[in-house]
């Protein structure tokens, strides 16, 4: 029992041998378990659908909504990663807002990307 002023009465004091350790390569092993890749891809598709749904309200040209895609991440350690990508060159202005070039007034963004985080 610890006598330190911050200790909770009745609790054990944690020492270095009580702390969990993570083995090197554990993430790679977990990522290669059956069904993990499909689950990660499914989650990415679900989030992309939320973004597409929010973007459906911005119909000036439809390019923003059509540019939302789920892609496989590249790189040697990214075999199981999937990304929701927005490839429209105006995505930043559409999503977070901008200043109108003609009137100089602010134009509110649609914040569709944030919907994918919910």
ZITA-V933961 format. One record per residue. SS is DSSP state (~ for helix, > for strand, _ for the rest). Layout:
BEGIN
ss
SS
SS
END
This chain:
BEGIN
ss
_
_
_
_
_
_
_
_
_
_
_
_
_
_
_
~
~
~
_
_
_
_
_
_
_
~
~
~
~
~
~
_
_
_
_
~
~
~
~
~
~
~
~
~
~
~
~
~
~
~
~
~
~
~
~
_
_
_
_
_
_
_
~
~
~
~
_
>
>
>
>
>
_
_
_
_
_
_
_
_
_
>
>
>
>
>
_
_
_
_
~
~
~
~
~
~
_
>
>
_
_
_
_
_
_
>
>
_
_
_
_
~
~
~
~
_
_
_
END
